[in-house]
C-alpha cells in the first residue's frame, strides 16, 4: 500500500509544493516526488525516485549542475521532515 503526502520546500527564496508517494518495494522505502511546478519538475525529471535504506536517503543519478544540487538538497530536507506516522493510505496503481 502506498502513502501520499504533500510537502513544501524552499528553493532560491521561494516556496514550492510537491506530492510524495511512499511505498515499500523489496524491503526498501521508495519515495516518488512530484513537484507542482513545471519548470522545476523538468529539472527534477530523472531524479524523482529517492530510496530510503536504514534511515538514509539514496539517489542513484549523478548531479550535473549546482542548481540541481541545490534543488535536491531542498527536497531531501523537506522529505526528512515529513511525519509518516499519520498516513493517508491510497491504493497502489497497477
PyMOL commands that set and color helices and strands:
alter all, ss='L'
color gray80, all
select helices_A, chain A and resi 38-44+66-80
alter helices_A, ss='H'
color red, helices_A
select strands_A, chain A and resi 2-11+14-25+28-35+49-53+56-58+89-90
alter strands_A, ss='S'
color yellow, strands_A
deselect
rebuild
show_as cartoon
